[in-house]
Amino acid sequence: MVNNKMCVGVEKERLMVRLDPARYEEVMEMEGCKPMDFTGKVMKGYVFVDIDALNTKKRLVFWVSLALEYNKIAKSSKKKK
């Protein structure tokens, strides 16, 4: 969580990244990137990145930077009551 908004996370052996939905199709072409279907439904604007695609600092920094950049303009999730 960054600024009370989902940003990045770790799920099993992969990184979850929240990114600009406008860049979704572009990043889906990248190595190790898969749709986030955690609930069985694909969530555009969220992706999973396999651990094998994060094998250098440069690659990890790329994905985290992508998430942090979008975080600046992303809306906070509505809190459940």
C-alpha positions, -999 to 999 in steps of 0.1 A, spaced: 0 0 0 12 35 -9 -9 65 0 -36 41 12 -38 26 -23 -29 -8 -36 5 -6 -54 25 -38 -54 24 -71 -35 37 -106 -34 15 -135 -41 31 -170 -40 61 -168 -64 50 -137 -83 47 -99 -80 13 -82 -82 15 -48 -98 -12 -21 -101 -6 0 -132 -22 24 -155 -50 5 -173 -40 24 -205 -7 5 -204 -22 -29 -198 -20 -42 -233 16 -30 -237 28 -47 -205 9 -79 -213 35 -84 -241 64 -84 -216 82 -115 -204 66 -131 -174 36 -108 -173 1 -124 -168 -34 -111 -162 -43 -108 -125 -71 -133 -120 -68 -137 -83 -106 -139 -78 -112 -158 -111 -120 -126 -129 -93 -107 -148 -87 -72 -134 -75 -48 -160 -49 -25 -145 -35 -52 -123 -9 -79 -135 11 -107 -120 48 -109 -129 65 -142 -125 96 -144 -103 117 -156 -132 111 -122 -150 124 -103 -119 159 -118 -119 177 -85 -120 175 -53 -100 167 -34 -132 136 -55 -140 123 -53 -104 128 -15 -104 109 -13 -137 78 -29 -123 78 -12 -89 84 22 -107 55 15 -130 32 9 -100 45 39 -81 40 62 -111 4 51 -115 -2 54 -77 1 92 -80 -31 93 -100 -49 61 -90 -81 63 -69 -82 47 -35 -103 16 -32 -136 21 -15 -135 8 21 -160 -18 30 -182 -10 60 
